[in-house]
């Protein structure tokens, strides 16, 4: 259940012309972002609407279950009661505030909470404490909740796992009161806390929108990113994604652009233009991160997109390394170094995907110190970029580059082979 009936007067001037859940962050309305994230988790949401309900309907499209609150002045607890007919047959359901920004990681973790849970988090740098709704809990039970609490233990995230008996409580409350707030109902329901520290944020004022955008972009950074991607590439690619995210850009077009830049860099390297070619190798690597960021940001991930990107990456790797090899004098030594660099490049990616398929987890989670060997694609392309630029000044740079790539990639592959062998022994 997503509550999206309120006016959001504190977010003016944005809410002068649209309801608060319709305010966009990185090109997508808040309500649509939450809706699509839930759908991606296999959860079918219903939305309680009131103020400017037709605009919410237009955003979400046909076929979405909308529940009307015709008297929004009665408080957000009344919005929950309006959904009784839709949810009272459910043993438990996830309740969310429609004006909050939740990442898919947060929603996935919150959905696993037991019935009767108030989802809370610890204090962090994305939450303005003065504006946050605070929770005082003792022995795991909610004792008090509100913005003005002086003594508190957690931050309320606006997410709850409710039992169906919450409707009986609300029904009894509204027999005696005209208006009532959900936070008061939480205390009366004797909810227990469930801590989730994945990214989310509340959006109360116009000043919160840039913070929400920054949090959302930061959430696009993948745990398995290599060192270069995390500390160099993402700093640039996320800014590109922030600009492109406002438009309906096809991520596959970004993949094709990255590949085209790699082809141009290959031609330049082949012709001996090592400096410009090396720079374009790194540019291609940065752009290669944008396609995935756009896909996750705008909910355009697809099996084809992932396959297409991987395929182009492998071709680009082969063209770049082959161009470097053909640009230097032929020798058996250079050929052997090139061959091991090329095969290591292919097998480091292949071993990662095969390991995940065989053992149901990413190899990086178990690699320990092996993960510091710079063999991931962002790290390899950075080495190639630097090596190519140095190659302009000395002819020994390219063979040394092949040697390093061969050593790093094949060591990483061999390490994964040992890991797999160890896992087989532990299970036998």
Helices and strands as residue ranges (DSSP letters): E 2-4, G 9-11, G 14-16, G 20-22, E 24-25, E 28-29, H 30-40, E 46-49, H 53-60, E 65-68, G 72-74, H 76-82, H 84-87, E 92-97, E 100-102, H 104-110, E 117-121, E 134-138, E 141-146, E 154-163, H 166-176, H 182-188, E 192-195, E 200-202, H 207-218, H 227-228, I 229-233, H 234-244, H 251-270, H 274-297, H 303-326, H 332-359, G 363-365, G 368-372, H 377-391, H 396-427
